[in-house]
């Protein structure tokens, strides 16, 4: 029986869910508070420069392929993918590690740094591939309703990997601190310290070294455009500049939403907005999680971002660049243990125009700088300016070039913007961390336990932070809805 479904937000999870629900024949409408779709994956254009405002790494291409295949499509129907070589470069204080596009190249680089390490790396990545296969095929595609979802023959044989940590496993095999940092950094995409992340999540290392780093020509926003086009082709309707003010509940059942004072009747309400914010749209008695609950959770970092247009091509850089020339562990402590603005921040610099000329005017460079910081910090123009100077000083020194006088424009984005533009809890950038106590069934639920016909999706629920998990989250919640209303019309 056809249902009227209102979806709040238009990020990856919401768009994915909209596609599946529209394909099943339901009447689906998305309401997005901002002027364009995409949520945290929006696009910013200025003076011929194109910026992805949020996600900039295309990992796990199989997940994107699988999504579009569910609709008889291919990624190539919408955008062209290029595999990056090198995938990325890591700058340390006294050396640079280049991650190539094959295990052979990566092993050779590890051997250069630490003779004998290639043998350990091959074994580590083989285990990571096992974890990846289990995660994608046995665990991640489950809706987080029960602890028994984690109990499979495969996970039972590897239960220790849920109680050991990434940091512990890496440091047993590799002694050089540069290699340790190289192998620990991918789990930062999951939003937690490597010493707090189960070793099972080494599947991120396979996603990195085994599957490679890709770039959709035109930027990550091409995926959003593709998903929007697919959703609309399947019958979904999308309204931008339409902030949802209230989820309407009657007799403990969601009956619609309020947008700009107008009540919109719905059979089902699905929120892909920040989970904490979504629950503020219903009365206290209908909320599943208290203020104390949210305050006790470990959230992924926030970020200080700079979008910069340079009037020249820059030297000694790649598409993706990590600047680990300061203390990795100290910065992690200043995010998670003693939240404060970092003393000597690590940072990431993305130059998509290095490999994609469409993203900048001729002989210019599009740049995206990111400093991970603790959520909830004070955010002022003075702090942003200070940290811009800190990272620019180091960037110029490490890459041996002067760039400040070549800046055409600079825009920043930080905690206050995450809160204002995305209703993000404490201004977090990546959602809730995937620590052991916040994995699978221990995360906030896809379905409300207090309000009938109210569902949630996105990086604060199952399976967790990151773009591929967001696609999966949308599929999982759509499956829940379709199963419920197939048996309970």
N, C-alpha and C positions, 0 to 999 in steps of 0.2 A: 504494500500500500504506500503510495507516494506521500512523503512528508515534507513539510516546509521547514528548512533548516537555516538558521542564522549563524554565521561564523564571525567571530570577533578577531580582527587582525588579518594581515595578508602576508605573513612571513612564509618560509618554506613549509612549515607544518600545516598551516591553514590552507595554503594553496594545494598541497598534496591531498589533504582530506577532502577539499572541495572537488578535486578531480575524481576521486573514488566515489564520493557520494552522488555526484552529478551523473557519473557513468551508470550508477545503479537506478537512476530514474527519479531521484529526489529533486525538489526545487531548492536550490542552494543560492544563498546571497551572502557575500562577504562585505563586512563593514570595516573600513580602515580609517583610523584617525588622521593619518598624514595625507599629504597631497598626492603621493605616489605609492604603489604597492611595493612589497618587499620586506617590510619590517626593518630589522637590523641589517638587512642585505640591500639597502637602497643604493641608489647611484647619485653621484654629484657631478655636474658638468659646469665648466666655466672656461670661457675664452679658448675653446678648442681642446681643453684637457678633460679627460674622463677618469673618474675615481669610483672604485667600489668603496662604499662607506664602511662596510663591515667585513664579512668573510672575504679572504683573498687567496686561500689555498684550496685547490681542487684535488682532494684525495679520495680514495675509494671509488674509482670510476664505475666499478661494477654495480654500486648502489644506484647511481644515476641511470645506468643502462637498464637495470631491473625496473626502476620506476616507469620509465617511458615505455618499456616493453609491455607493461601491464595494460597499456592503451593502444598496443599495436604500432607504437612509434619507436624511433631511434633518436638518440641525442643528435645525430648528424642531420636529422630533419629540421633542427632548430639552431644549432650552433656547431662551429668547428673546433675540435680539441687539438691542442699541440702538447706533446710531451716535452717537458723542459729538461735541457741538458746544458749546464748542470741544473739539478733540481733546486739547489740553494747553496749558499756559501755561509760559513760560520767564521766570524772574525774573533780571534782571541788576542790577548795582549802581545803574544810573541809568535803567532802562527795563524794560518788560515786553513780550515778544512773545507774541501769542496766535495759535495755529495753529487755523484754522477747519476746517470739514468739507468744504470745496471748494477747488479750485485758485484760483477767483476771489477768495475771501476771503484765501487765503494770499498771492497775488500782491499784493493791496492792502496787506497788512501789510508785505511786503518793500519795496514802493514807499515806504511811510511811513518806513522805516528808511534806505533807500538808493535815491534816485530813479534810475530806469532799470534797476533790478535785476530787475524782473518779466520783461523780455525774456530775460535770461540764465537766470532760473529756469525758464521754460517750456521752453527748449532743454535745460537740464540734466535736467529731469524727463522730457522726451521720450526722451533717451538712456537714462535710468534705466529707463524702461518697456521699451525694447528689451532692455536687460540682463535685466530681470525675465522677459520672455517667453523669452529664451534660457536663463536659469538654470533656470526651472521646467520648461520643455518639452524642453530639450536636454541640460542638464548635471546638475542636482540629482537627477534621477530615475535616475541611473546609479550603480552600486554601488562605484565607486572601485577597480576591479580593475586598470586599465591607464591610462597617460597618454593613450592614443588615444581614451579616452572624451571628452576635452576637445576633440578635433579634429573639428569639424563645419564645414560651409560658413559657418555663422553666426559661430562663434568664430574661425575663420581670418581672417575679414574684420575682426575686432575684437581681434586678439591683443594689440594695444598696451594694451588696457584691463586686462590681467592684469599689466602691468609698470609702469603708472602707478599713482599712489596716489589715494585719495579726497581726501586733504588737498591734494595738488598740483592736482587738477582743480577743487576748490571754490575754492581761493585764486586761481586764474587768473581766475575769473569774478566773485567777490564780494570786496569790500574791507572792508566793515564787519565787525569782529570778532564782533558779535552774530549776524549772518547766517551767518558761517563756523561758529560753534559750533552754530547751529541745524541746519545741513546736515551737520556732522560727527558729531553725537551718535548718530544711528541705528546707525552701525556699531559702537558700543560694545556693542550686542546680540550682535555677532559676536566680541567679546572681545579686540579689539586696538586699538592707537592708529590713528587715521585716517592717520597718516603711514606706517603699516606695512600698511595694508589695500589690496588692489588696487582700482582705480577701478571694476572690473567690479561690485563689491559696492555700487555706487550703487543697485542694485535695491532696497536697503533704503529709499532715499529715495522711490522710487515706492510701495513698500508703505506708507510713512508718508503722503505727500501725495496720492498717487493713489488708494489703496484705503481710506485712512481708519483711524481708531482706533475700536474697537468695545468693547462691554461685554456679556458674557452675564449676564442678570439672576440674581442670587444669587452671582456671582463666577466666577472662572476654574475653581474646583473643580467647577462644573457640567459642564464638559467631561470631567473625570476620571470623574465619576459616570455620564455618558452612555457613555463608552467601556467602563467596567466593566460596565454593564448590557448593552451590545452584546456584549461578550466572553462574558458568562455566557449570554446568549440563544443564542449560537452553540455553546455546549457547554463553554466553558473553566471551569476550577475555580480559585479563588483562595484561598490560605492566607496570612493575616496572622500577625504575631508568629512568623515562621518564617525566621530567619536561616540562610542557607546557609553551612555551615562548610567545605565541600570540594567541588570538582568531581572526580568519580571518573574516573580514566583508567586504561585497561588496554590494553597493546600499542598505545600512541599513539592510542587511540580513547576518546572520552568515553562512559562507560557509565552515568552517573547523577550524583547529588549526595548530599551528606550534610546532613541537617537535624536539629539537636538530637540528634546521635549516631545517627540512623536513616538507613540507606542506602536511597535511592530509585532504582530502576533506570529508566533513560531511554535511548531511542534517540538523542535529540538534546538537547544542552544549549545554551540561548541565554541569555546574560547581558546584561541591560539595566542592571546596576549599573555603578558607576564602572569604567572599563576597567582602570585600574591595579589596583584592588582585585580585580577579577575574576581577573586573572592571578596574584594572590597565593593564590588558591584552588586552584591547581595547582602541582605540584612545579617547581622551578627549570628543570629540563631541558626542560619543555614550554612555557615562557614564550617569547613572541615578542620581547618588548621588555625591555631591561635597565634597571637603576636609572639608569644614565647616560643612556639614551634619554629616560626621563621627565624627568630633571633638565634636559635640554637643550631641552625643549619650551616653547613660549610658551603659558601658560595664561591663560584669561580671569580676570577679577578674582574675588576673594571679596567679601563684603559684610558690613557691620554693619547689622543690621535692628532696628527697634523697632516693636512692635505696641502701639498705644495706644488706649484707650477714653476719649473726652472726654464730659463730662456736659453739653455745649452744642453748638450748631451754630457752626462757625467762619466767619470772614469772609474775604473777598478770596482765596478759593481755588477751584480747579476739581477735577475728578475726578483728573487727572494734573497734577503740578506739578514742574518742574525748577528747581533753584536754582543758577544759574550766575553768582552774584554775586562769585565769586572766580576765580582764574586757572585756566582749563580745562587749559592745556598743562602747568602745573606739577603739577596733580593727576595728570594722565596719566603724567608722568615719575615721580611717586612710586608709581605702580602698576607700571609696566613697566621703567623704566630704573634707578632706585635705590630698590628696594622698601622702603617705610617707611610708617608711619602718616602720613596727609596733614597738611600744615601748616595749610592752609585748605581743607577738603574741599568739593567740590560735593556736592549731595545731591538725592534725589528724594523727593517726598511724594505718597502716594496716598490719596485720600479717596473710596472707592467709594460711601459713603452720601450724597454730594452728588447722585448721580444714581440711586441704588438704595436706597430707604428700608428695604428688607428687611435691609440689612447692619448696621443699628444700631438701638438702641431709639429711641423718639420723642424728638425734640429733642436727639439725641446725634450724635456723629461717630466713625466708625471710621477710624483713621489707621494708615498703614504708611509708615515712614521708612526710606530706604536710603542708606547711604554706601558707594560702591564703594571697595574697598581691595585691596592686593596680597595674593595667597594666601600662606600660610605665615607670616604675622606672629604675633607674640606676642598672645595674646588673654586679657585679664584683666578682672575686674569693674571695676577702677579705670579702665582705658582706656575701657571701654564707658560708664561714668558720665561721664567727661570729655568724650567726643564727643557724648553726649546733650546736655550743657550747651552745647557749642559750636553744635550745629545748632538747638537750641531758642532760644538767644539770637538767632540770625540769623532764624529763622522768625518769632519775635515782632516783631522789628524791621521786617522786610520786609513782613509782612502787617498790621502796625500793630494788634496785639492782644496781650493777656496770656492765656496758655493753661495755664501750669503748674499753677495752682490748680484747673484743671478736669479734671485727669487722674484718672480713676477707677482705672485700673491701667496698668501698662507691663510688657511682656515683651521681652527682647532675644534675638538670635540672631546668632552670629558664627562665626569660623573653627573654634573647638573644636566647635561644634554641627554644622557641615557635616561635619566629620570623624567625629564620634560617630554622628550620625543617618543620614548618607548614605555613609559610607566614602569621602569625597571626597578626592582627592589634594591635599594641602596646604590643604585646606579651600576649594578653588575653588568658586565658585557656579555658573558657566556652562559648564564644560567646557574644551576646548582651543580656543584662538583660531584664527580662519580667516585666518592670514597666508598669503602666497604659498607659502611652503615647507611649509604645513600645510593645503593645499587638495586636495580630491578624492582622487586616488590616493595622495597624500603623507600622508594621515591613517592612523591605526591601522585595520587591516582588519576588515571585517565577519566574515570567516571566518578561523579559526585556520589558520596555515600549518604548525603542528606537531602539532595534535591533530585527528583526524578527528571530524566531527559536533559540533564546538564552534564556536559563533558568538557574535557580539557586536553590540550595538546601543546607540544613545544618543549623547549630545553629544560624546563623545571620539572617535567614529568618524564615518563618512560620514552626512549631509553636513556636520554641524556644530552649533553651539549655537543655542538658540532653540526655541520650542514647535513651529512649523510644520516646521522641519527634523527635530525629534524624531519627528513623525508619519511623515515621509518615510523616516527611518532604519528605523522598524519595518516599513514596507512593503518597503523594499529588502532587508532581511535575510530577510523572509518569502519574497520572490520567489526569493532565492538558495537557500533551503532547499527550496522547492517544485520548483525546476528540478533540483536535485541528486537528489532522491528520486523524481522522475518518471522520470529516466533510470537511476538507480541504486537500485532498491528494496531 
